[in-house]
Amino acid sequence: MPQRPFDELPDDARCWVFAVDRPLAPAAESQLLALTDEYLAEWRAHGTPLASGRDWRDAHFLAVAVDERAAGASGCSVDALFRTFKGSESLLGATFASGATVFWRNGDGTVQQGSRAEFAAHVRDGVITDATPVFDPTVTTAGAWRRHFERPMAASWHARLVAPASRTA
């Protein structure tokens, strides 16, 4: 099946989010998107082509989704996708972040990242508040990517990383 524009995938399409640890320069961004498009054009599960698409945001975040109504992504096909991106790190000059990395938008709109401990310290210091936009790379559907990937900290699981008494509005 041909790759589709991400916005044409149904809300229940299965989604994976890949986040890089620094904003990609335009050339690296083009390389990543070309690599992704090439991969998705040939992506198969047990020989069956996958109806898939990708979306790119804020020079940091790549979402890949599969409409599993026709064919679902297998464990092997998903593992191969992850290996492809991991193998592209030296080409891109960036590292795909682990689940322990937290991303948020600072006051001037720039995406920031740090460890969970650094994030909690910023909350305690008032740098990050309940209103600070945070990013949720754990979303699992295209609909969640569209509607819940970026939202105020107070409306996200990030708020559980710190005690309510240490947060400011």
PyMOL commands that set and color helices and strands:
alter all, ss='L'
color gray80, all
select helices_A, chain A and resi 6-8+26-42+75-87+89-92+116-124+142-148+153-155+157-161+164-166
alter helices_A, ss='H'
color red, helices_A
select strands_A, chain A and resi 14-19+44-45+48-49+51-57+61-67+101-105+111-115+133-135+150-152
alter strands_A, ss='S'
color yellow, strands_A
deselect
rebuild
show_as cartoon
